[in-house]
Amino acid sequence: MKPFVTLGSCVLALIPAVALAQQPAACARVEFSQEVLSRFPNIRSACLDVITKGDQQYAVVKADLVRATSSRMTVRVRMPDGSKSDPIGINVNPKERIIVNGEKTRIQDVAIGQELTAYFSVKDPGIALEPAEGIEDVEFTPLPATPEPEPAAVAANTEMPKTATILPLLGTIGFVLIALGAGLAWLRRRVTA
Protein backbone atom coordinates (compact mmCIF):
# COMPACT_ATOMS: atom_id res chain seq x y z
CA MET A 1 0.00 0.00 0.00
CA LYS A 2 2.86 2.36 0.80
CA PRO A 3 4.32 2.40 -2.81
CA PHE A 4 0.96 3.56 -4.17
CA VAL A 5 0.77 6.40 -1.64
CA THR A 6 4.29 7.52 -2.52
CA LEU A 7 3.59 7.30 -6.26
CA GLY A 8 0.33 9.22 -5.82
CA SER A 9 1.99 11.99 -3.85
CA CYS A 10 4.73 12.29 -6.50
CA VAL A 11 2.11 12.65 -9.24
CA LEU A 12 0.24 15.29 -7.21
CA ALA A 13 3.49 17.17 -6.63
CA LEU A 14 4.17 17.25 -10.40
CA ILE A 15 0.81 18.80 -11.34
CA PRO A 16 1.72 22.37 -10.25
CA ALA A 17 5.10 22.02 -11.97
CA VAL A 18 3.42 21.03 -15.24
CA ALA A 19 0.96 23.93 -14.94
CA LEU A 20 3.79 26.39 -14.35
CA ALA A 21 5.79 24.99 -17.27
CA GLN A 22 2.89 25.79 -19.63
CA GLN A 23 2.84 29.46 -18.63
CA PRO A 24 6.16 31.30 -18.59
CA ALA A 25 7.15 33.00 -15.36
CA ALA A 26 7.21 36.39 -17.11
CA CYS A 27 3.48 36.10 -17.85
CA ALA A 28 2.74 35.30 -14.22
CA ARG A 29 4.84 38.22 -12.92
CA VAL A 30 3.88 40.98 -15.35
CA GLU A 31 1.58 43.71 -14.00
CA PHE A 32 -1.32 44.10 -16.44
CA SER A 33 -3.28 47.32 -16.00
CA GLN A 34 -6.86 47.09 -14.75
CA GLU A 35 -8.03 48.47 -18.09
CA VAL A 36 -6.29 45.63 -19.99
CA LEU A 37 -7.68 43.03 -17.60
CA SER A 38 -11.21 44.44 -17.90
CA ARG A 39 -11.10 44.32 -21.71
CA PHE A 40 -9.34 40.94 -21.99
CA PRO A 41 -9.64 39.06 -18.66
CA ASN A 42 -7.92 35.92 -19.99
CA ILE A 43 -4.73 37.67 -21.08
CA ARG A 44 -2.62 36.12 -18.32
CA SER A 45 -3.58 32.56 -19.29
CA ALA A 46 -3.25 33.25 -23.04
CA CYS A 47 0.18 34.88 -22.58
CA LEU A 48 3.10 32.85 -23.93
CA ASP A 49 5.88 35.33 -23.20
CA VAL A 50 6.50 38.94 -22.31
CA ILE A 51 8.83 41.05 -24.43
CA THR A 52 10.20 44.50 -23.65
CA LYS A 53 10.82 47.13 -26.31
CA GLY A 54 12.10 50.42 -25.01
CA ASP A 55 10.29 51.00 -21.73
CA GLN A 56 7.12 49.16 -22.84
CA GLN A 57 6.18 45.54 -22.12
CA TYR A 58 4.04 43.40 -24.43
CA ALA A 59 2.38 40.04 -23.84
CA VAL A 60 2.89 37.62 -26.73
CA VAL A 61 -0.08 35.44 -27.76
CA LYS A 62 -0.98 33.12 -30.64
CA ALA A 63 -4.18 33.77 -32.58
CA ASP A 64 -6.06 32.34 -35.55
CA LEU A 65 -7.08 34.64 -38.39
CA VAL A 66 -10.86 34.47 -38.96
CA ARG A 67 -11.51 37.45 -41.25
CA ALA A 68 -9.35 39.87 -43.24
CA THR A 69 -9.57 42.96 -45.40
CA SER A 70 -6.76 45.14 -46.69
CA SER A 71 -6.98 47.40 -43.62
CA ARG A 72 -8.37 45.19 -40.82
CA MET A 73 -7.94 41.63 -39.59
CA THR A 74 -10.05 39.77 -37.08
CA VAL A 75 -8.39 37.12 -34.91
CA ARG A 76 -9.32 34.75 -32.11
CA VAL A 77 -6.68 34.38 -29.40
CA ARG A 78 -5.80 30.78 -28.47
CA MET A 79 -6.24 29.73 -24.87
CA PRO A 80 -4.22 26.98 -23.14
CA ASP A 81 -7.26 24.68 -22.93
CA GLY A 82 -7.72 24.78 -26.73
CA SER A 83 -10.60 27.24 -26.71
CA LYS A 84 -10.44 30.61 -28.46
CA SER A 85 -11.37 34.14 -27.43
CA ASP A 86 -14.12 36.26 -28.87
CA PRO A 87 -13.14 37.87 -32.20
CA ILE A 88 -10.75 40.83 -31.86
CA GLY A 89 -10.26 43.34 -34.68
CA ILE A 90 -6.79 44.64 -35.51
CA ASN A 91 -6.13 47.58 -37.82
CA VAL A 92 -3.35 46.86 -40.32
CA ASN A 93 -1.45 48.87 -42.89
CA PRO A 94 -1.66 47.05 -46.26
CA LYS A 95 1.85 48.22 -47.16
CA GLU A 96 3.51 46.68 -44.11
CA ARG A 97 4.60 43.10 -43.54
CA ILE A 98 4.05 40.82 -40.57
CA ILE A 99 5.76 37.64 -39.40
CA VAL A 100 3.89 34.41 -40.27
CA ASN A 101 5.60 31.08 -39.55
CA GLY A 102 8.88 32.91 -39.06
CA GLU A 103 8.79 34.62 -42.47
CA LYS A 104 8.04 38.20 -43.52
CA THR A 105 4.61 38.13 -45.18
CA ARG A 106 2.59 40.80 -46.96
CA ILE A 107 -0.80 41.55 -45.43
CA GLN A 108 -2.64 40.50 -48.61
CA ASP A 109 -0.85 37.09 -48.59
CA VAL A 110 -2.15 36.05 -45.16
CA ALA A 111 -4.85 33.33 -45.33
CA ILE A 112 -7.88 32.70 -43.14
CA GLY A 113 -7.11 30.05 -40.53
CA GLN A 114 -3.39 30.84 -40.30
CA GLU A 115 -1.79 31.09 -36.88
CA LEU A 116 -0.47 34.58 -36.19
CA THR A 117 1.53 36.06 -33.34
CA ALA A 118 0.04 39.12 -31.70
CA TYR A 119 1.25 41.53 -29.03
CA PHE A 120 -0.97 42.91 -26.24
CA SER A 121 0.20 46.09 -24.58
CA VAL A 122 0.55 45.47 -20.85
CA LYS A 123 -0.40 49.02 -19.78
CA ASP A 124 -2.86 50.21 -22.48
CA PRO A 125 -5.61 47.94 -23.85
CA GLY A 126 -4.24 47.53 -27.37
CA ILE A 127 -3.25 44.73 -29.75
CA ALA A 128 -1.03 44.49 -32.85
CA LEU A 129 0.24 41.69 -35.07
CA GLU A 130 3.92 40.75 -34.88
CA PRO A 131 5.61 43.18 -37.28
CA ALA A 132 8.39 42.20 -39.67
CA GLU A 133 10.33 45.29 -38.57
CA GLY A 134 10.81 46.77 -35.07
CA ILE A 135 7.80 47.04 -32.78
CA GLU A 136 8.56 50.69 -31.98
CA ASP A 137 6.76 51.83 -35.16
CA VAL A 138 3.66 49.65 -34.73
CA GLU A 139 0.30 51.26 -34.03
CA PHE A 140 -1.73 49.26 -31.55
CA THR A 141 -5.46 48.88 -32.14
CA PRO A 142 -7.43 49.68 -28.97
CA LEU A 143 -9.29 46.69 -27.55
CA PRO A 144 -13.04 47.32 -27.75
CA ALA A 145 -15.21 47.16 -24.67
CA THR A 146 -17.53 44.70 -26.46
CA PRO A 147 -16.43 41.82 -28.72
CA GLU A 148 -16.65 42.07 -32.49
CA PRO A 149 -19.59 40.29 -34.12
CA GLU A 150 -19.05 36.72 -35.24
CA PRO A 151 -18.25 36.30 -38.96
CA ALA A 152 -21.42 34.20 -39.46
CA ALA A 153 -23.54 36.83 -37.69
CA VAL A 154 -22.15 39.52 -39.97
CA ALA A 155 -22.90 37.42 -43.05
CA ALA A 156 -26.46 36.74 -41.86
CA ASN A 157 -27.16 40.46 -41.58
CA THR A 158 -26.01 41.34 -45.10
CA GLU A 159 -28.08 40.88 -48.24
CA MET A 160 -26.80 39.04 -51.25
CA PRO A 161 -26.16 41.24 -54.27
CA LYS A 162 -29.04 41.41 -56.72
CA THR A 163 -27.27 40.30 -59.89
CA ALA A 164 -29.66 37.62 -61.20
CA THR A 165 -32.28 38.45 -63.84
CA ILE A 166 -35.41 36.74 -65.14
CA LEU A 167 -33.92 36.23 -68.65
CA PRO A 168 -32.61 32.67 -68.05
CA LEU A 169 -36.04 31.62 -66.78
CA LEU A 170 -37.75 33.13 -69.84
CA GLY A 171 -35.24 31.37 -72.11
CA THR A 172 -35.93 28.03 -70.43
CA ILE A 173 -39.72 28.49 -70.75
CA GLY A 174 -39.30 29.40 -74.43
CA PHE A 175 -37.16 26.32 -75.07
CA VAL A 176 -39.76 24.07 -73.36
CA LEU A 177 -42.60 25.58 -75.43
CA ILE A 178 -40.68 25.10 -78.70
CA ALA A 179 -39.89 21.49 -77.76
CA LEU A 180 -43.56 20.91 -76.85
CA GLY A 181 -44.70 22.39 -80.19
CA ALA A 182 -42.20 20.23 -82.11
CA GLY A 183 -43.33 17.15 -80.19
CA LEU A 184 -47.02 17.87 -80.92
CA ALA A 185 -46.28 18.44 -84.65
CA TRP A 186 -44.38 15.16 -84.84
CA LEU A 187 -47.19 13.34 -83.02
CA ARG A 188 -49.87 14.87 -85.34
CA ARG A 189 -47.96 13.80 -88.47
CA ARG A 190 -47.55 10.31 -87.12
CA VAL A 191 -51.26 9.95 -86.26
CA THR A 192 -52.48 11.27 -89.68
CA ALA A 193 -50.06 9.08 -91.66
PyMOL commands that set and color helices and strands:
alter all, ss='L'
color gray80, all
select helices_A, chain A and resi 2-22+25-29+34-39+43-46+107-109+135-137+151-156+167-192
alter helices_A, ss='H'
color red, helices_A
select strands_A, chain A and resi 49-53+56-68+72-77+88-91+97-100+103-106+115-121+126-129+141-142
alter strands_A, ss='S'
color yellow, strands_A
deselect
rebuild
show_as cartoon
